């Protein structure tokens, strides 16, 4: 009886590379999870609050607590790990309030998150305030004033982080070497009459 099986060479290196590639997609899984967990949790509880509990106070406290955890974790943990940005407020010797916006310089062995993590960070940071803004208008037009106060507090916490990180991103781009498109943009902003000369 003849053996019809082929000799197959096992390529363990390809499996190792595939595992490393998948692991490199999300370098900080816990930070990525909690970046979205508190935000999405607050939105889900807001939507289901009438079915879960008729007590407005308990829903209010739970949602504000989740959004406070979200504010702290995004500002102090996930911003640093996922995109290498951070911001804070400090008081100088004269008693003036100074806002500091920082961007970590990227290097090859950097602990900053991957491109997938950056997308998770920015999508969560931008989409959730938009959802709360939608809730603002629905609460306003349906005249649910007590829910309106919750939504305004939610928007405030979410937009504060968004504003801080947008300022960090702008500070990061200010320190990078200019490319041709940014030089052109700068020139056009300084001398808008150039546009009319071209036309």
Secondary structure as UniProt FT lines:
FT   HELIX           12..25
FT   HELIX           29..52
FT   HELIX           56..73
FT   HELIX           74..83
FT   STRAND          85..91
FT   TURN            93..94
FT   STRAND          97..103
FT   TURN            108..109
FT   HELIX           115..141
FT   TURN            142..143
FT   HELIX           145..174
FT   HELIX           180..190
FT   HELIX           193..198
//
